[in-house]
Amino acid sequence: MFDTLKALPSDPILGLLTQYREDSHPNKVDLGVGVYKDPAGHTPILDCVKAAEKIRLDTETTKVYIGPTGSAPFNQLMAELAFGASHSALIANRVRTVSTPGGTGALRVAADFIARCNPNAVLWVSDPTWANHTGLFEAAGITVKTYPYYDYDTKSLKFEQMLATLNTIGKDDVVLLHACCHNPSGMDLTQEQWDEVVKVTVKQGFTPLIDMAYQGFGDGVDEDAYGVRQMAAAVESMILCSSCSKNFGLYRERIGACTIVAKDSATADIAQSVLLYVIRCIYSMPPAHGAAIVETILGTPALKQQWLEELTVMRDRINGNREMLVNQLIANGVERDFSFIARQKGMFSFLGVNPEQVATLKAQYSVYMVGSSRISIAGISEANVDYLAKSIAAVIK
């Protein structure tokens, strides 16, 4: 059977990581992998996480399965974090949340759920979107199409074209939207633009699926959830996929959540039963450790405040890196306008150089990024920004 298989290409980001590790250049710069890094280039464990883990170790009494829904306190706290504790959808009891193996697991659960709702549904994703979105949904048998989003020439949103396409999408389809910190472009919808998207969603009747992998990395925990909250208040049906990998630094714990918003409590119960069947067929039970850490933090006022403060440090560092790179490019005589980098949000941005220049940056300067010129902003530091800016200046000149 295996003799019929043909090798598939490896993930380009993972390939870059291997090349970076094997590179002996003393000034090498990794802008490929999308994880938060401190000024020393380390991805730390948050202090609030260490405190919560100690509580977990001291109080855990069993390793028995926690059930396909996962931890009820985690699910409730994640819903409140996303929507706000007093959101009308929560008060109306039309929200159901399940724990999942990371944000990727949440998306795969959503994909299989959509396929059971309507196997002929088309999923619309932004152009561009996270590279794994397409594969996740196509693996569930769903057709994936794109709507206009990022303008590579002007480094801005194609918002009018986006709205025009959304106005052609019917009620049987699903539109995937990024809640904040758009991956890979860094270009987010403004609150006013979110309001317009919500209006179109209500008018057209399609189901919004919002991917929120970076809550708190853009403008703030509540600010980044603006679109999620407006949408949930306006539509009858909605899916939300959340991740705790980035904002809690729990990358390897693989904990996230998939949330369904239905028109009423009874419909929400039915939707949850389908979610649980989907989960049983994929991984049966979610992991418990990461959920316990998150629910301990969010459920303990002192730890939650500590988390918010640590999250602010991470957010400010990323935003500061954007400004720092733009300023350093100017200082190195670069005349091309890179100010768009400072206006964007979250971990990523397109540098805007061509594939040949990306290859030169890697081959001659040991600066690593994916071929699209998407860079991970957290890989920039005070120690490497001057070398990085000089390398970019040399290549684009």
C-alpha positions, -999 to 999 in steps of 0.1 A, spaced: 0 0 0 27 25 10 45 20 -23 19 42 -40 27 72 -19 46 102 -32 65 125 -9 47 158 -1 66 191 3 76 199 39 63 230 56 85 259 44 87 275 79 99 243 95 124 239 68 137 274 75 140 266 111 163 237 103 184 258 80 187 286 106 198 262 133 225 248 110 238 283 100 270 293 117 268 330 108 273 350 140 247 376 131 220 353 117 184 365 122 153 342 124 122 360 111 104 328 101 88 310 131 58 327 145 64 325 182 69 353 207 106 360 217 119 383 244 148 407 237 173 378 242 156 357 216 141 333 241 104 322 243 98 324 281 73 307 303 51 335 318 54 340 355 16 336 359 18 303 341 45 291 365 24 301 394 -7 283 380 13 252 372 24 250 408 -12 252 420 -21 225 394 6 202 406 -3 207 443 -41 201 437 -44 176 409 -57 143 422 -63 122 390 -54 118 354 -87 104 343 -104 116 311 -121 150 314 -147 142 288 -150 154 251 -163 189 261 -132 195 282 -131 215 314 -163 234 320 -146 262 340 -121 266 311 -149 267 285 -169 293 305 -139 315 311 -127 314 275 -162 324 263 -162 353 288 -127 363 277 -139 363 240 -173 379 244 -171 398 277 -190 384 307 -221 405 301 -225 399 264 -260 394 252 -253 360 236 -240 347 269 -269 361 289 -293 345 264 -276 311 269 -270 306 232 -232 300 234 -215 266 237 -178 261 240 -156 230 239 -119 225 246 -97 215 217 -61 206 211 -49 242 203 -63 266 178 -56 242 150 -77 216 167 -105 241 171 -104 249 133 -105 212 124 -134 206 147 -151 236 131 -144 222 96 -160 188 104 -189 206 121 -195 227 90 -193 196 68 -221 180 89 -242 212 87 -238 215 50 -214 192 30 -218 216 0 -208 247 19 -180 268 5 -155 283 30 -142 318 20 -108 329 34 -90 361 30 -63 365 3 -38 359 19 -46 338 50 -27 315 73 -12 288 51 -28 260 71 -64 273 68 -69 259 33 -55 224 41 -75 221 73 -109 227 56 -101 208 24 -92 178 45 -128 179 58 -141 179 23 -150 216 21 -144 237 -9 -122 268 -2 -124 300 -21 -108 335 -14 -121 370 -10 -98 401 -16 -81 414 14 -44 426 13 -30 449 -14 7 440 -18 13 472 -38 -2 498 -15 4 478 17 -32 483 27 -66 466 28 -86 460 -4 -116 468 17 -140 478 -10 -132 447 -31 -136 426 1 -171 440 7 -180 436 -29 -172 399 -28 -189 394 6 -220 409 -9 -221 380 -34 -218 351 -9 -250 332 -1 -265 320 32 -252 284 27 -216 294 28 -191 303 56 -167 332 57 -135 330 78 -124 363 93 -93 370 115 -104 386 148 -71 406 151 -34 405 142 -41 391 107 -18 363 98 2 368 76 -3 404 66 -6 422 100 -34 444 84 -65 444 106 -100 457 100 -108 490 119 -138 490 142 -157 510 115 -148 483 89 -159 456 113 -192 473 115 -196 472 77 -186 435 76 -212 427 103 -239 445 83 -231 425 51 -230 393 71 -265 400 85 -278 410 51 -263 380 32 -270 355 59 -237 335 55 -221 320 87 -191 339 100 -162 318 114 -138 340 133 -103 328 140 -89 345 171 -53 332 177 -38 364 190 -63 381 214 -43 407 234 -14 410 209 -30 438 189 -44 467 209 -56 449 241 -78 419 252 -111 437 249 -101 459 219 -90 428 199 -124 411 205 -144 440 190 -153 422 158 -161 390 177 -185 408 201 -202 429 174 -207 399 152 -221 376 180 -246 403 190 -259 407 154 -261 372 138 -281 341 146 -252 316 139 -215 320 143 -184 299 150 -153 311 170 -120 294 172 -96 305 199 -60 296 208 -41 299 241 -7 293 225 4 328 219 -13 350 246 -6 325 274 27 312 259 13 277 260 26 266 226 34 230 234 4 224 257 -19 226 227 -50 241 242 -77 261 225 -115 263 222 -142 260 196 -173 281 203 -207 280 186 -232 308 188 -267 297 179 -300 315 176 -313 302 209 -305 278 237 -322 248 222 -304 251 189 -271 256 208 -277 223 226 -282 205 192 -251 221 178 -230 211 208 -242 175 204 -228 175 168 -196 191 180 -192 163 206 -197 137 179 -171 153 157 -147 154 186 -153 118 194 -144 109 158 -112 129 157 -94 128 191 -121 117 216 -108 137 246 -90 171 248 -58 177 268 -63 188 304 -31 204 316 -31 236 295 -68 242 302 -62 238 339 -34 265 337 -56 289 318 -87 285 340 -65 289 371 -51 322 357 -84 336 345 -103 324 376 -78 339 401 -80 377 402 -43 382 411 -31 358 385 -54 373 358 -40 408 366 -4 394 364 -13 378 330 -27 410 317 5 428 327 27 402 311 6 403 280 10 440 278 48 436 279 46 412 250 23 434 230 44 465 237 75 447 227 60 436 193 47 471 186 80 486 197 99 462 173 78 475 144 87 511 152 124 502 158 127 484 124 112 513 105 134 539 122 165 518 117 158 514 80 156 552 77 188 555 97 205 533 72 195 554 42 166 534 29 143 557 9 115 532 3 86 538 26 83 510 52 61 530 76 33 505 69 51 480 92 45 503 122 8 507 114 2 470 114 -7 447 143 5 415 158 33 391 150 35 393 113 41 416 83 51 413 47 84 431 42 75 436 6 107 424 -11 106 399 -40 115 362 -38 149 368 -53 157 394 -26 144 370 1 168 343 -12 197 368 -12 189 379 24 192 342 34 222 332 13 244 363 18 232 377 51 217 348 70 184 366 74 156 340 73 120 346 62 95 327 41 95 333 3 65 357 5 86 380 26 64 375 56 84 382 87 79 374 124 82 407 141 91 391 175 124 379 159 136 415 158 156 428 188 178 457 198 208 434 193 200 425 156 179 454 142 209 474 129 223 443 111 189 435 98 183 470 85 217 471 69 211 437 52 177 449 39 192 481 27 219 463 8 196 440 -9 169 465 -20 196 489 -33 
